[in-house]
Amino acid sequence: MELRGRTAVVTGGASGIGRALIQRFAREGANVVVADLDDAGMAAVAGEAQALGVKALAVRTDVADLAQVQALAARAFEAFGAVHVLCNNAGVAMWGGLESATHRDWQWVLGVNLWGVSETLAKDLKPYRIAVSVLCPLGVQTQIRQSERNRPAALRNERDERAAPVELIGRSLAPETVADMVLAAIHANELYVITHDESLEPLRRRFERIERSILDHRR
Ligand SMILES: NC(=O)c1ccc[n+]([C@@H]2O[C@H](COP(=O)([O-])OP(=O)(O)OC[C@H]3O[C@@H](n4cnc5c(N)ncnc54)[C@H](O)[C@@H]3O)[C@@H](O)[C@H]2O)c1
């Protein structure tokens, strides 16, 4: 896919992987739309893209809010006429056990991480000739451990007791490396972007357990 002159929209574009994706799309000559809750971060990233010679728009968007996502789409179409790449990248992390999570924790994490981010889009969008790639990272050097910084006030807990972040297995990659992998997958129309081969063994063991369960209960 030729990206020069096309339009890429990246949610969570103000930091980390999203920021690296914006820079990568801009270097390919694509105009970019940065969608995030972090106004200062969005302005900085949009400025970086403009310095690379493309048009950049920053649209404050909470991806957990349907009206705001619809407004983002309207702004992007109004500014650029079409959208060719959409990265549903915004996401948050929190640590600690299920037993200590509050209802607001669930609302916050599911609201950001669940809405619209799903592998099934690949099948659903195929008739429209829209390709989907699913990015599955392990550790990446971003601000994900400080997700609380942009947590909406209404979803903050009354008591601020945070668990320490867990260590992910394997290497911790630079966001620019991950952005390169995403671009390669878009160009090659690949469904999965699995960033770490360290995930192979745990995934194999998981599927072996599922396979064993299916075979053991075969009727
Ligand atoms: N960094 C890692 O090790 C790692 C590992 C696995 C998955 N991921 C996923 O990668 C994606 C990118 O995260 P990152 O690591 O670059 O983290 P990051 O914290 O550096 O960037 C995430 C961006 O999302 C924005 N955001 C948060 N809530 C939002 C909302 N409701 N609406 C719009 N924007 C919102 C934040 O303001 C931030 O700018 C996330 O989906 C994350 O879950 C990251």
The ligand as an SDF file (V2000), in Angstrom:
LIG
                    3D

 44 48  0  0  0  0  0  0  0  0999 V2000
    4.3770   -0.9420   26.2560 N   0  0  0  0  0  0  0  0  0  0  0  0
    4.1380   -2.2420   26.3980 C   0  0  0  0  0  0  0  0  0  0  0  0
    4.9850   -2.9720   26.9560 O   0  0  0  0  0  0  0  0  0  0  0  0
    2.8490   -2.8480   25.8840 C   0  0  0  0  0  0  0  0  0  0  0  0
    2.6560   -4.2330   25.9940 C   0  0  0  0  0  0  0  0  0  0  0  0
    1.4590   -4.8030   25.5280 C   0  0  0  0  0  0  0  0  0  0  0  0
    0.4890   -3.9800   24.9410 C   0  0  0  0  0  0  0  0  0  0  0  0
    0.7150   -2.6370   24.8350 N   0  0  0  0  0  0  0  0  0  0  0  0
   -0.3510   -1.8340   24.1990 C   0  0  0  0  0  0  0  0  0  0  0  0
    0.2130   -0.8930   23.2920 O   0  0  0  0  0  0  0  0  0  0  0  0
   -0.7090    0.2060   23.1260 C   0  0  0  0  0  0  0  0  0  0  0  0
    0.0650    1.5220   23.2050 C   0  0  0  0  0  0  0  0  0  0  0  0
    0.4880    1.7370   24.5500 O   0  0  0  0  0  0  0  0  0  0  0  0
    1.9450    2.3150   24.9060 P   0  0  0  0  0  0  0  0  0  0  0  0
    2.7390    1.1880   25.4280 O   0  0  0  0  0  0  0  0  0  0  0  0
    2.4580    3.1230   23.7670 O   0  0  0  0  0  0  0  0  0  0  0  0
    1.5700    3.2220   26.2020 O   0  0  0  0  0  0  0  0  0  0  0  0
    1.6520    4.7910   26.4560 P   0  0  0  0  0  0  0  0  0  0  0  0
    1.0510    4.9730   27.8240 O   0  0  0  0  0  0  0  0  0  0  0  0
    3.0280    5.3040   26.2280 O   0  0  0  0  0  0  0  0  0  0  0  0
    0.6740    5.4320   25.3530 O   0  0  0  0  0  0  0  0  0  0  0  0
   -0.7220    5.1890   25.3630 C   0  0  0  0  0  0  0  0  0  0  0  0
   -1.4760    6.4460   24.9190 C   0  0  0  0  0  0  0  0  0  0  0  0
   -2.9080    6.1580   24.9840 O   0  0  0  0  0  0  0  0  0  0  0  0
   -3.5530    7.3250   25.4960 C   0  0  0  0  0  0  0  0  0  0  0  0
   -4.8560    6.9920   26.0630 N   0  0  0  0  0  0  0  0  0  0  0  0
   -5.1230    6.3970   27.2590 C   0  0  0  0  0  0  0  0  0  0  0  0
   -6.4520    6.3230   27.4560 N   0  0  0  0  0  0  0  0  0  0  0  0
   -7.0320    6.8760   26.3630 C   0  0  0  0  0  0  0  0  0  0  0  0
   -8.3740    7.0830   25.9770 C   0  0  0  0  0  0  0  0  0  0  0  0
   -9.3970    6.7150   26.7680 N   0  0  0  0  0  0  0  0  0  0  0  0
   -8.6240    7.6590   24.7830 N   0  0  0  0  0  0  0  0  0  0  0  0
   -7.5850    8.0510   23.9660 C   0  0  0  0  0  0  0  0  0  0  0  0
   -6.2940    7.8820   24.2850 N   0  0  0  0  0  0  0  0  0  0  0  0
   -6.0160    7.3090   25.4680 C   0  0  0  0  0  0  0  0  0  0  0  0
   -2.5880    7.8520   26.5410 C   0  0  0  0  0  0  0  0  0  0  0  0
   -2.8640    9.2100   26.8620 O   0  0  0  0  0  0  0  0  0  0  0  0
   -1.2330    7.6470   25.8640 C   0  0  0  0  0  0  0  0  0  0  0  0
   -0.8580    8.7880   25.1300 O   0  0  0  0  0  0  0  0  0  0  0  0
   -1.7650    0.0390   24.2350 C   0  0  0  0  0  0  0  0  0  0  0  0
   -2.9600   -0.4850   23.6520 O   0  0  0  0  0  0  0  0  0  0  0  0
   -1.1290   -0.9520   25.1880 C   0  0  0  0  0  0  0  0  0  0  0  0
   -2.0980   -1.6940   25.8880 O   0  0  0  0  0  0  0  0  0  0  0  0
    1.8620   -2.0560   25.2990 C   0  0  0  0  0  0  0  0  0  0  0  0
  1  2  1  0
  2  3  2  0
  2  4  1  0
  4  5  1  0
  4 44  2  0
  5  6  2  0
  6  7  1  0
  7  8  2  0
  8  9  1  0
  8 44  1  0
  9 10  1  0
  9 42  1  0
 10 11  1  0
 11 12  1  0
 11 40  1  0
 12 13  1  0
 13 14  1  0
 14 15  2  0
 14 16  1  0
 14 17  1  0
 17 18  1  0
 18 19  2  0
 18 20  1  0
 18 21  1  0
 21 22  1  0
 22 23  1  0
 23 24  1  0
 23 38  1  0
 24 25  1  0
 25 26  1  0
 25 36  1  0
 26 27  1  0
 26 35  1  0
 27 28  2  0
 28 29  1  0
 29 30  1  0
 29 35  2  0
 30 31  1  0
 30 32  2  0
 32 33  1  0
 33 34  2  0
 34 35  1  0
 36 37  1  0
 36 38  1  0
 38 39  1  0
 40 41  1  0
 40 42  1  0
 42 43  1  0
M  CHG  2   8   1  16  -1
M  END
$$$$
